[in-house]
């Protein structure tokens, strides 16, 4: 059993070296390892979800901007109002992109943290160096990098194309 003592106002535990505490510690470490692996999997899945949400919302918002561009005369909307509407829809798309990029970046940071925790557990329970720690130098191998680049490129492309083609044509 764990002996507990109160020292200096705080509680500390001392572990006698018994088979029961060793087994309990191993069981706890195994459960924590399973949890960490589940969290890593969840972070990986969330990246795909965030990309799907971005693609859906961006497609809908840019589609609405294109519909406004094509139909503003037929709907008898003033050109300056139509231009403002297009800019507003593109700004909203940019906000969705920024939110998605933030979620993906935070997910990548969480993934790094969980992987380091995974390495800590395996270093202690199996042996040092059992799992190699993630290296930020491997950034080009992470799919999150390319998802973020896609989001940035698509937002820049939509602004350039609208600024060069759509907005000047709305007279």
N, CA, C and O of each residue as an XYZ file, in Angstrom:
684
protein
N       0.834     -1.184      0.000
C       0.000      0.000      0.000
C       0.876      1.244      0.000
O       2.023      1.213      0.446
N       0.318      2.339     -0.508
C       1.045      3.598     -0.534
C       0.977      4.266      0.822
O      -0.100      4.430      1.396
N       2.134      4.650      1.328
C       2.169      5.377      2.592
C       2.109      6.858      2.283
O       2.850      7.355      1.436
N       1.225      7.558      2.969
C       1.052      8.983      2.729
C       1.509      9.752      3.961
O       1.260      9.343      5.095
N       2.170     10.855      3.721
C       2.574     11.704      4.834
C       2.377     13.150      4.443
O       2.394     13.502      3.263
N       2.193     13.968      5.434
C       2.005     15.393      5.196
C       3.301     16.084      5.586
O       3.756     16.002      6.727
N       3.890     16.778      4.594
C       5.145     17.477      4.851
C       5.005     18.899      4.369
O       4.668     19.135      3.209
N       5.256     19.831      5.233
C       5.254     21.238      4.848
C       3.931     21.708      4.290
O       3.924     22.582      3.423
N       2.821     21.178      4.740
C       1.518     21.624      4.286
C       1.041     20.914      3.031
O      -0.133     21.039      2.682
N       1.896     20.175      2.338
C       1.488     19.467      1.127
C       1.497     17.980      1.374
O       2.072     17.510      2.356
N       0.864     17.236      0.487
C       0.811     15.804      0.654
C       1.818     15.174     -0.296
O       1.859     15.521     -1.477
N       2.613     14.272      0.196
C       3.548     13.537     -0.641
C       3.266     12.061     -0.481
O       2.702     11.632      0.526
N       3.652     11.298     -1.457
C       3.485      9.855     -1.365
C       4.838      9.207     -1.503
O       5.687      9.654     -2.273
N       5.023      8.170     -0.762
C       6.226      7.380     -0.932
C       5.777      5.973     -1.291
O       4.836      5.434     -0.709
N       6.449      5.410     -2.231
C       6.053      4.094     -2.724
C       7.005      3.036     -2.202
O       8.202      3.070     -2.487
N       6.479      2.114     -1.450
C       7.318      0.968     -1.152
C       7.454      0.144     -2.432
O       6.533      0.103     -3.248
N       8.541     -0.477     -2.596
C       8.796     -1.250     -3.803
C       8.168     -2.629     -3.665
O       8.835     -3.603     -3.314
N       6.863     -2.692     -3.950
C       6.150     -3.959     -3.854
C       5.660     -4.347     -5.235
O       5.513     -3.493     -6.110
N       5.407     -5.628     -5.434
C       4.877     -6.050     -6.732
C       3.541     -5.409     -7.063
O       3.247     -5.152     -8.230
N       2.712     -5.144     -6.022
C       1.407     -4.553     -6.270
C       1.537     -3.132     -6.814
O       0.850     -2.774     -7.770
N       2.408     -2.320     -6.218
C       2.561     -0.949     -6.694
C       3.217     -0.922     -8.068
O       2.883     -0.071     -8.892
N       4.135     -1.829     -8.323
C       4.753     -1.906     -9.655
C       3.733     -2.280    -10.711
O       3.728     -1.705    -11.799
N       2.870     -3.234    -10.407
C       1.827     -3.645    -11.351
C       0.816     -2.532    -11.565
O       0.369     -2.297    -12.688
N       0.452     -1.841    -10.475
C      -0.482     -0.727    -10.568
C       0.119      0.394    -11.421
O      -0.565      0.979    -12.262
N       1.380      0.681    -11.201
C       2.075      1.716    -11.970
C       2.123      1.341    -13.458
O       1.880      2.183    -14.322
N       2.433      0.093    -13.745
C       2.478     -0.370    -15.143
C       1.106     -0.294    -15.794
O       0.982      0.098    -16.954
N       0.070     -0.674    -15.039
C      -1.291     -0.617    -15.559
C      -1.695      0.828    -15.838
O      -2.300      1.127    -16.867
N      -1.354      1.712    -14.914
C      -1.648      3.130    -15.116
C      -0.908      3.664    -16.337
O      -1.494      4.384    -17.145
N       0.353      3.325    -16.481
C       1.144      3.782    -17.631
C       0.555      3.249    -18.938
O       0.512      3.966    -19.938
N       0.109      2.013    -18.930
C      -0.499      1.435    -20.131
C      -1.797      2.148    -20.494
O      -2.040      2.435    -21.666
N      -2.630      2.435    -19.496
C      -3.872      3.163    -19.758
C      -3.585      4.572    -20.264
O      -4.268      5.059    -21.165
N      -2.586      5.225    -19.694
C      -2.213      6.569    -20.159
C      -1.688      6.502    -21.591
O      -1.988      7.377    -22.403
N      -0.918      5.485    -21.899
C      -0.388      5.293    -23.251
C      -1.525      5.102    -24.247
O      -1.507      5.678    -25.335
N      -2.504      4.302    -23.879
C      -3.673      4.106    -24.753
C      -4.412      5.426    -24.981
O      -4.823      5.738    -26.098
N      -4.572      6.188    -23.905
C      -5.243      7.486    -24.017
C      -4.471      8.414    -24.951
O      -5.065      9.067    -25.809
N      -3.169      8.472    -24.790
C      -2.339      9.335    -25.640
C      -2.473      8.915    -27.102
O      -2.594      9.769    -27.980
N      -2.452      7.626    -27.368
C      -2.607      7.151    -28.747
C      -3.986      7.506    -29.308
O      -4.106      7.847    -30.485
N      -5.022      7.429    -28.475
C      -6.363      7.831    -28.924
C      -6.406      9.320    -29.247
O      -7.040      9.730    -30.220
N      -5.740     10.121    -28.439
C      -5.719     11.559    -28.683
C      -4.957     11.892    -29.956
O      -5.358     12.786    -30.702
N      -3.870     11.190    -30.211
C      -3.121     11.393    -31.453
C      -4.012     11.068    -32.643
O      -4.025     11.809    -33.627
N      -4.753      9.973    -32.565
C      -5.670      9.590    -33.632
C      -6.760     10.643    -33.817
O      -7.107     10.989    -34.946
N      -7.292     11.148    -32.722
C      -8.345     12.170    -32.793
C      -7.823     13.448    -33.443
O      -8.522     14.066    -34.247
N      -6.604     13.845    -33.100
C      -6.007     15.039    -33.710
C      -5.856     14.836    -35.213
O      -6.150     15.739    -35.996
N      -5.402     13.664    -35.614
C      -5.259     13.370    -37.044
C      -6.611     13.429    -37.764
O      -6.708     13.990    -38.855
N      -7.643     12.856    -37.160
C      -8.974     12.878    -37.770
C      -9.543     14.289    -37.833
O     -10.212     14.651    -38.801
N      -9.278     15.085    -36.801
C      -9.800     16.446    -36.775
C      -9.255     17.289    -37.919
O      -9.968     18.142    -38.447
N      -8.023     17.070    -38.304
C      -7.457     17.824    -39.423
C      -8.285     17.602    -40.675
O      -8.570     18.552    -41.403
N      -8.669     16.379    -40.933
C      -9.497     16.078    -42.111
C     -10.881     16.712    -41.980
O     -11.433     17.218    -42.957
N     -11.428     16.683    -40.791
C     -12.734     17.323    -40.579
C     -12.660     18.821    -40.819
O     -13.530     19.393    -41.476
N     -11.631     19.454    -40.293
C     -11.481     20.903    -40.462
C     -11.319     21.257    -41.931
O     -11.883     22.248    -42.396
N     -10.556     20.460    -42.665
C     -10.385     20.720    -44.092
C     -11.715     20.560    -44.826
O     -12.035     21.358    -45.707
N     -12.481     19.550    -44.475
C     -13.787     19.346    -45.109
C     -14.728     20.512    -44.812
O     -15.459     20.962    -45.694
N     -14.711     20.995    -43.581
C     -15.553     22.145    -43.223
C     -15.126     23.371    -44.019
O     -15.966     24.093    -44.556
N     -13.819     23.604    -44.093
C     -13.326     24.755    -44.857
C     -13.744     24.651    -46.320
O     -14.252     25.613    -46.896
N     -13.530     23.490    -46.913
C     -13.877     23.325    -48.323
C     -15.367     23.555    -48.555
O     -15.749     24.191    -49.538
N     -16.193     23.055    -47.679
C     -17.641     23.216    -47.828
C     -18.052     24.677    -47.689
O     -18.767     25.214    -48.535
N     -17.595     25.312    -46.617
C     -17.976     26.708    -46.398
C     -17.378     27.632    -47.458
O     -18.055     28.541    -47.937
N     -16.135     27.410    -47.822
C     -15.504     28.257    -48.838
C     -16.213     28.106    -50.176
O     -16.431     29.094    -50.877
N     -16.571     26.889    -50.534
C     -17.286     26.667    -51.783
C     -18.633     27.381    -51.771
O     -19.015     28.015    -52.755
N     -19.343     27.277    -50.665
C     -20.656     27.934    -50.570
C     -20.522     29.456    -50.615
O     -21.283     30.120    -51.319
N     -19.573     30.011    -49.880
C     -19.414     31.468    -49.834
C     -18.901     32.032    -51.158
O     -19.389     33.063    -51.621
N     -17.937     31.377    -51.761
C     -17.435     31.839    -53.064
C     -18.513     31.634    -54.126
O     -18.650     32.450    -55.038
N     -19.274     30.554    -54.013
C     -20.405     30.350    -54.927
C     -21.432     31.465    -54.798
O     -21.988     31.921    -55.798
N     -21.684     31.901    -53.579
C     -22.613     33.022    -53.368
C     -22.048     34.308    -53.971
O     -22.790     35.101    -54.551
N     -20.733     34.515    -53.834
C     -20.105     35.698    -54.433
C     -20.218     35.652    -55.960
O     -20.499     36.666    -56.598
N     -20.000     34.483    -56.530
C     -20.138     34.341    -57.980
C     -21.588     34.549    -58.418
O     -21.843     35.177    -59.446
N     -22.527     34.028    -57.648
C     -23.945     34.229    -57.976
C     -24.295     35.718    -57.917
O     -25.028     36.217    -58.771
N     -23.786     36.410    -56.938
C     -24.011     37.852    -56.841
C     -23.390     38.579    -58.030
O     -23.995     39.496    -58.586
N     -22.201     38.176    -58.414
C     -21.524     38.774    -59.560
C     -22.331     38.570    -60.850
O     -22.488     39.494    -61.648
N     -22.826     37.371    -61.034
C     -23.565     37.055    -62.256
C     -24.964     37.671    -62.240
O     -25.452     38.104    -63.284
N     -25.611     37.720    -61.089
C     -27.016     38.102    -61.068
C     -27.348     39.477    -60.540
O     -28.526     39.819    -60.435
N     -26.345     40.284    -60.201
C     -26.686     41.565    -59.561
C     -27.490     42.483    -60.479
O     -28.347     43.223    -59.996
N     -27.242     42.454    -61.776
C     -28.017     43.310    -62.695
C     -29.463     42.828    -62.785
O     -30.404     43.618    -62.717
N     -29.614     41.534    -62.935
C     -30.952     40.935    -63.049
C     -31.766     41.200    -61.777
O     -32.979     41.401    -61.838
N     -31.100     41.198    -60.649
C     -31.772     41.411    -59.376
C     -31.908     42.899    -59.042
O     -32.466     43.269    -58.009
N     -31.397     43.726    -59.920
C     -31.434     45.180    -59.774
C     -30.747     45.653    -58.488
O     -31.261     46.497    -57.753
N     -29.587     45.085    -58.252
C     -28.752     45.489    -57.129
C     -27.745     46.501    -57.663
O     -27.142     46.285    -58.714
N     -27.566     47.585    -56.955
C     -26.617     48.616    -57.384
C     -25.207     48.021    -57.428
O     -24.855     47.219    -56.563
N     -24.393     48.402    -58.423
C     -23.046     47.841    -58.553
C     -22.179     48.018    -57.299
O     -21.438     47.108    -56.927
N     -22.268     49.190    -56.644
C     -21.449     49.389    -55.449
C     -21.893     48.473    -54.300
O     -21.069     48.017    -53.507
N     -23.176     48.217    -54.222
C     -23.685     47.286    -53.208
C     -23.254     45.864    -53.549
O     -22.869     45.102    -52.661
N     -23.317     45.502    -54.828
C     -22.891     44.171    -55.266
C     -21.396     43.972    -54.996
O     -20.983     42.908    -54.535
N     -20.591     44.993    -55.284
C     -19.154     44.897    -55.003
C     -18.918     44.712    -53.502
O     -18.100     43.891    -53.089
N     -19.639     45.482    -52.701
C     -19.511     45.342    -51.246
C     -19.936     43.952    -50.793
O     -19.326     43.372    -49.895
N     -20.973     43.425    -51.410
C     -21.416     42.068    -51.078
C     -20.364     41.027    -51.417
O     -20.122     40.106    -50.638
N     -19.737     41.172    -52.583
C     -18.676     40.239    -52.980
C     -17.511     40.332    -52.004
O     -16.989     39.310    -51.561
N     -17.105     41.542    -51.671
C     -16.000     41.730    -50.726
C     -16.373     41.155    -49.360
O     -15.547     40.516    -48.708
N     -17.603     41.377    -48.930
C     -18.057     40.824    -47.650
C     -18.027     39.303    -47.634
O     -17.596     38.699    -46.651
N     -18.480     38.684    -48.714
C     -18.450     37.217    -48.798
C     -17.017     36.695    -48.820
O     -16.717     35.665    -48.216
N     -16.135     37.406    -49.514
C     -14.737     36.988    -49.539
C     -14.079     37.190    -48.173
O     -13.250     36.384    -47.750
N     -14.453     38.267    -47.491
C     -13.927     38.484    -46.138
C     -14.401     37.385    -45.192
O     -13.635     36.904    -44.357
N     -15.654     36.995    -45.326
C     -16.174     35.903    -44.500
C     -15.444     34.597    -44.812
O     -15.124     33.827    -43.907
N     -15.186     34.357    -46.074
C     -14.419     33.169    -46.465
C     -13.022     33.212    -45.864
O     -12.499     32.191    -45.417
N     -12.421     34.394    -45.855
C     -11.093     34.549    -45.266
C     -11.128     34.265    -43.764
O     -10.203     33.661    -43.222
N     -12.183     34.697    -43.104
C     -12.317     34.421    -41.671
C     -12.471     32.924    -41.411
O     -11.900     32.393    -40.458
N     -13.236     32.251    -42.252
C     -13.378     30.796    -42.129
C     -12.017     30.134    -42.336
O     -11.657     29.201    -41.618
N     -11.271     30.621    -43.316
C      -9.940     30.073    -43.583
C      -9.005     30.309    -42.400
O      -8.255     29.412    -42.016
N      -9.044     31.506    -41.821
C      -8.176     31.811    -40.679
C      -8.532     30.933    -39.482
O      -7.648     30.437    -38.783
N      -9.829     30.746    -39.249
C     -10.269     29.891    -38.155
C      -9.816     28.451    -38.381
O      -9.313     27.799    -37.466
N      -9.998     27.965    -39.596
C      -9.586     26.599    -39.925
C      -8.082     26.440    -39.780
O      -7.615     25.454    -39.210
N      -7.326     27.393    -40.285
C      -5.862     27.332    -40.174
C      -5.427     27.337    -38.713
O      -4.496     26.627    -38.335
N      -6.104     28.139    -37.895
C      -5.784     28.169    -36.464
C      -6.056     26.819    -35.819
O      -5.239     26.324    -35.042
N      -7.200     26.220    -36.138
C      -7.516     24.901    -35.577
C      -6.495     23.854    -36.001
O      -6.111     23.001    -35.201
N      -6.062     23.912    -37.230
C      -5.080     22.941    -37.718
C      -3.726     23.169    -37.045
O      -3.058     22.207    -36.665
N      -3.315     24.429    -36.896
C      -2.040     24.726    -36.233
C      -2.075     24.295    -34.760
O      -1.103     23.732    -34.255
N      -3.178     24.554    -34.083
C      -3.311     24.129    -32.689
C      -3.312     22.605    -32.612
O      -2.723     22.023    -31.700
N      -3.974     21.962    -33.569
C      -3.966     20.500    -33.609
C      -2.568     19.946    -33.807
O      -2.205     18.945    -33.189
N      -1.783     20.580    -34.656
C      -0.397     20.133    -34.866
C       0.424     20.307    -33.590
O       1.242     19.449    -33.259
N       0.211     21.409    -32.875
C       0.918     21.615    -31.608
C       0.496     20.568    -30.582
O       1.330     20.053    -29.838
N      -0.797     20.254    -30.542
C      -1.288     19.218    -29.623
C      -0.698     17.862    -30.002
O      -0.322     17.074    -29.134
N      -0.620     17.598    -31.306
C      -0.038     16.334    -31.769
C       1.408     16.226    -31.294
O       1.818     15.178    -30.795
N       2.187     17.306    -31.445
C       3.580     17.296    -30.984
C       3.655     17.009    -29.486
O       4.496     16.232    -29.036
N       2.775     17.638    -28.728
C       2.765     17.432    -27.285
C       2.426     15.984    -26.940
O       3.089     15.372    -26.102
N       1.397     15.438    -27.581
C       1.021     14.043    -27.308
C       2.124     13.083    -27.737
O       2.390     12.101    -27.043
N       2.762     13.348    -28.856
C       3.853     12.460    -29.295
C       5.015     12.501    -28.316
O       5.631     11.472    -28.039
N       5.319     13.684    -27.788
C       6.387     13.768    -26.786
C       5.995     13.023    -25.517
O       6.832     12.370    -24.894
N       4.718     13.119    -25.131
C       4.257     12.368    -23.970
C       4.337     10.864    -24.235
O       4.712     10.087    -23.357
N       3.982     10.470    -25.449
C       4.108      9.061    -25.823
C       5.562      8.605    -25.674
O       5.829      7.525    -25.146
N       6.482      9.422    -26.135
C       7.910      9.081    -26.025
C       8.360      9.032    -24.570
O       9.164      8.178    -24.198
N       7.850      9.939    -23.747
C       8.184      9.914    -22.317
C       7.746      8.598    -21.682
O       8.493      7.979    -20.925
N       6.527      8.185    -22.002
C       6.004      6.939    -21.425
C       6.829      5.745    -21.896
O       7.217      4.900    -21.089
N       7.096      5.673    -23.191
C       7.866      4.519    -23.691
C       9.311      4.557    -23.211
O       9.905      3.506    -22.973
N       9.889      5.751    -23.064
C      11.248      5.842    -22.518
C      11.299      5.261    -21.105
O      12.239      4.554    -20.743
N      10.281      5.572    -20.326
C      10.271      5.108    -18.946
C       9.890      3.634    -18.826
O      10.481      2.899    -18.035
N       8.905      3.208    -19.610
C       8.386      1.850    -19.434
C       9.129      0.801    -20.262
O       9.252     -0.346    -19.834
N       9.622      1.181    -21.438
C      10.289      0.215    -22.315
C      11.792      0.431    -22.296
O      12.568     -0.510    -22.132
N      12.184      1.663    -22.464
C      13.604      1.992    -22.469
C      13.840      3.239    -23.296
O      13.094      3.514    -24.236
N      14.872      3.995    -22.955
C      15.158      5.232    -23.696
C      15.373      4.967    -25.184
O      16.041      4.011    -25.577
N      14.790      5.838    -25.990
C      14.967      5.742    -27.440
C      14.063      4.737    -28.134
O      14.208      4.504    -29.334
N      13.121      4.132    -27.392
C      12.220      3.163    -28.031
C      11.430      3.813    -29.161
O      11.274      3.232    -30.235
N      10.934      5.018    -28.913
C      10.244      5.807    -29.951
C      11.040      7.075    -30.156
O      11.426      7.733    -29.190
N      11.286      7.420    -31.399
C      11.984      8.667    -31.696
C      11.019      9.828    -31.521
O       9.848      9.744    -31.891
N      11.520     10.893    -30.962
C      10.709     12.090    -30.774
C      10.481     12.771    -32.119
O      11.325     12.715    -33.013
N       9.313     13.420    -32.242
C       9.052     14.143    -33.504
C      10.013     15.319    -33.627
O      10.389     15.952    -32.640
N      10.396     15.590    -34.871
C      11.298     16.705    -35.133
C      10.576     17.728    -36.000
O      10.042     17.381    -37.054
N      10.557     18.974    -35.569
C       9.936     20.008    -36.402
C      10.601     20.130    -37.779
O      10.007     20.679    -38.707
N      11.818     19.625    -37.910
C      12.482     19.617    -39.212
C      11.774     18.744    -40.236
O      12.014     18.861    -41.438
N      10.908     17.875    -39.758
C      10.140     17.017    -40.663
C       8.858     17.693    -41.133
O       7.931     17.024    -41.590
N       8.805     19.002    -41.024
C       7.614     19.772    -41.378
C       7.106     19.458    -42.787
O       5.899     19.455    -43.027
N       8.011     19.200    -43.698
C       7.601     18.919    -45.078
C       6.966     17.536    -45.231
O       6.387     17.236    -46.275
N       7.067     16.708    -44.221
C       6.442     15.388    -44.279
C       5.062     15.370    -43.645
O       4.347     14.374    -43.753
N       4.679     16.448    -42.990
C       3.394     16.504    -42.303
C       2.317     16.966    -43.270
O       2.488     17.977    -43.952
N       1.221     16.243    -43.335
C       0.143     16.648    -44.248
C      -0.513     17.943    -43.797
O      -1.092     18.655    -44.617
N      -0.434     18.264    -42.503
C      -0.980     19.529    -42.029
C      -0.317     20.717    -42.721
O      -0.957     21.739    -42.967
N       0.964     20.572    -43.029
C       1.686     21.633    -43.734
C       1.032     21.917    -45.072
O       0.847     23.075    -45.447
N       0.686     20.873    -45.783
C       0.108     21.043    -47.116
C      -1.350     21.490    -47.046
O      -1.827     22.195    -47.935
N      -2.046     21.090    -46.011
C      -3.412     21.578    -45.817
C      -3.380     23.086    -45.558
O      -4.171     23.834    -46.132
N      -2.471     23.523    -44.698
C      -2.348     24.963    -44.431
C      -1.927     25.720    -45.689
O      -2.454     26.797    -45.968
N      -0.985     25.165    -46.448
C      -0.577     25.821    -47.704
C      -1.738     25.901    -48.688
O      -1.898     26.910    -49.374
N      -2.548     24.851    -48.764
C      -3.726     24.868    -49.634
C      -4.691     25.969    -49.218
O      -5.194     26.710    -50.062
N      -4.946     26.076    -47.934
C      -5.873     27.100    -47.448
C      -5.336     28.493    -47.776
O      -6.065     29.338    -48.295
N      -4.069     28.726    -47.474
C      -3.470     30.038    -47.756
C      -3.502     30.340    -49.249
O      -3.877     31.443    -49.648
N      -3.116     29.378    -50.073
C      -3.107     29.581    -51.522
C      -4.512     29.843    -52.053
O      -4.705     30.729    -52.886
N      -5.490     29.083    -51.579
C      -6.850     29.253    -52.102
C      -7.426     30.617    -51.725
O      -8.126     31.233    -52.529
N      -7.141     31.093    -50.522
C      -7.627     32.415    -50.105
C      -6.949     33.502    -50.936
O      -7.607     34.432    -51.403
N      -5.651     33.387    -51.118
C      -4.945     34.383    -51.930
C      -5.460     34.376    -53.367
O      -5.660     35.438    -53.957
N      -5.675     33.198    -53.931
C      -6.167     33.088    -55.301
C      -7.554     33.700    -55.439
O      -7.820     34.397    -56.418
N      -8.433     33.460    -54.493
C      -9.789     34.012    -54.591
C      -9.754     35.531    -54.522
O     -10.506     36.188    -55.243
N      -8.902     36.113    -53.676
C      -8.803     37.570    -53.598
C      -8.203     38.158    -54.873
O      -8.672     39.182    -55.369
N      -7.172     37.515    -55.397
C      -6.540     38.019    -56.630
C      -7.521     37.956    -57.792
O      -7.680     38.930    -58.528
N      -8.180     36.811    -57.959
C      -9.116     36.673    -59.074
C     -10.303     37.625    -58.941
O     -10.751     38.207    -59.929
N     -10.801     37.778    -57.737
C     -11.935     38.705    -57.582
C     -11.488     40.149    -57.801
O     -12.220     40.948    -58.384
N     -10.283     40.480    -57.330
C      -9.781     41.836    -57.518
C      -9.448     42.161    -58.969
O      -9.564     43.308    -59.398
N      -9.037     41.149    -59.717
C      -8.679     41.374    -61.120
C      -9.861     41.211    -62.076
O      -9.938     41.907    -63.089
N     -10.781     40.300    -61.762
C     -11.839     39.969    -62.721
C     -13.228     40.423    -62.283
O     -13.933     41.076    -63.052
N     -13.629     40.087    -61.061
C     -15.019     40.308    -60.675
C     -15.319     41.765    -60.312
O     -16.209     42.385    -60.893
N     -14.580     42.294    -59.363
C     -14.891     43.624    -58.843
C     -14.771     44.709    -59.923
O     -15.645     45.571    -60.009
N     -13.705     44.692    -60.757
C     -13.655     45.730    -61.814
C     -14.782     45.611    -62.850
O     -15.173     46.606    -63.461
N     -15.294     44.411    -63.042
C     -16.350     44.197    -64.038
C     -17.724     44.605    -63.539
O     -18.674     44.653    -64.320
N     -17.842     44.896    -62.268
C     -19.154     45.261    -61.702
C     -19.332     46.776    -61.799
O     -18.978     47.512    -60.879
N     -19.884     47.230    -62.927
C     -20.064     48.674    -63.168
C     -21.522     49.021    -63.272
O     -21.867     50.185    -63.473
